[in-house]
Amino acid sequence: MKLSSRFRRAAVLGLSLLLAAQLGVGACAASAFDAAYYAETNPDVAAACGTDEASLLRHYLSSGQAEGRKPSARGKAGDSLKLTNEQIALVWSPVPLKDLANYKSLKKKMTDEQYQTAYQEAVNLVLPVALSSREEQLTYIAAALRERFDSGMSYSMDADRMGNLASVFPLIFFLVAALVATTTMTRMVDENRLQMGTLKALGYSNASIAGKYLFYALTASVLGSMAGMVVGFVVFPSIIWYAYQLIFSLPTFTLRFYPGMAAASVAISVAVIGLATWSACRSSLKEKSAALLLPRAPVAGKRIFLEYITPLWKRMSFSQKTTARNLFRYKKRFFMTVLGVAGCTALLLIGFGLQDSLLPIVTKQSTELSHNDLTVTLSDPAAFTVEKGLTDALERGQVENWAAVYSKSVTIYNADGESAGVSVVGAQTDSQLSRYVTFRTRQGHKAIPFEKDSVVLTEKTALNLGVEPGDSIWVENSDGERVEMTLTGVTENYMFTRLYVSNARLQTLLGTQDIPWNTVYAQTRCDSAADRNTMRETLLACNYVTGASFTEDATSMFDNLIVSLNSVVVLIIVCAAALAAVVLYNLISVNLAERKKELATIKVLGFYDKEVYRYIFREIDLLALMGSCVGLLLGIPLHQFIIRTVEMDQLMFIRTIAPHSYLLSVALTMLFTLAVCFVMRRHVKKISMVESMKAPE
């Protein structure tokens, strides 16, 4: 899929340029063309060519303009035309698909449908300038293709990250959701002990009794899965695509249904909930009918660890002692609540942690690590020596300082032969390179000296190759030879991959002291877009200058990527928050249902409503707090795993989570807990003391 889309973009590029090269040459647009007026004022033309718009327009373009005829009532004699796309299509025909010079070579890489689509995109692209001058055609097409290609490449990179993220997050969500579903079905089976006992006493088989609950569970699973598919295949893709459309130039979005993915989701959901239901039914149906007709005996109380700490236990109040005992009395509920809340807290922490890892990298790279705001690329070092050339432009412009730099893409190897692509960078003097790049470690920010024999690799590539300072690496030069170098440092870096070498090491790599400097790093005083554009135009006008890019250009591109990725992270946080609320509501409902008789008892003993609330909800608050702490412990390694999964070769995310994200994750979890407890107060208040205290006999 990725390969096809790349060839498709390449086909659009090639086709558009071929079409542009074969277009008619015309003047720049000015006046509109009125066919009715042209026929009325030129009866000789109408008699000879007819009165249809296409024939009249062709006549004006071929000879009428040169003869000084007026194209419209408001136009002047011999005016050039301003035509609509529909009018251009009447008189201009693109080169047929099969007559294109590179038809066969491109055709091998695409299907007929893909090739036809690319061809049509190319036609639509060049149509507005089909009758313009050659220079205008090429300028327009180059700008349009650059915009489309850059958007496509940026979107492709971001889509790869989303693909990596999508391979991890659903699993975490599913595990938490499975816990909720399992808890719900287990509770339902336990609450129906009396029904199961009655049916068993009437002669129903275990299979038929269990079948009733399995049918309910499987029906709920299928219906829930169908609702989830609507959200997953329609709602979420539409939201994410809309977020990306605000940033990238993208085609019309087409929703697709993936049967394999849908079937797998339904099958897993049905299997998990079905097995949980069957296990609960099997456990209950092992008992005899007489036992099932009685409620399950409450769990016996035991001494807990705190009771052995006498000084602490003596100072605790009665309600505190009761809460402490109840926390560990119902071990199943304890672990399910802690794990359920932990999963939600972990999801929230991962969401906030992803924001911490993504949002600051552009600012951190451009302000703390890289200090040149202008990069100029050259085709020949003669750019520095030519009269009124680059040197003069740099000296008299808004440039504070600059340095000649050598930069070239190379392949490096480790001792095991594993390779990675980087850009080798070296300056005329080592101090110049240190001015534009901060060399430091990510952990501890210890300065890395850049001296005569320094070879410093950016951290992402070092991690991929498994190399550390002191290890040997091999750099492949332009002759295909591998030059061995000793790595002296691994520097903190987040955007792009670099191998920084001293001037001496660079001479060794290239095998010459006459280094062909092909890049300029500079610091400028250009604070506005207008200043940067003026500077760029001045530099591009110099001989041998092939490009001039400001750091602002690259950071804006990565900013777009980060913003789009952040919109997905926000969606994840919202989903995690919703899941947390559902999990807490479900677990608290289970807690109240299982302890209905206990709560009725303390009501009979004279506890006021507020005291009952504190009695039950204090335990839940403590369990939620414990679950939040466990969730933080789970979230940290999961965040690290996801960050390493989502990262691309040219991009490294920040590996640490900000302290406020820990607080936010716990605070949100506790907020949901308090909110659910507040909602559940009415359920506690409605517990009937008389009904709940009735003997089952």
Disulfide bonds with the S-S distance in Angstrom:
none
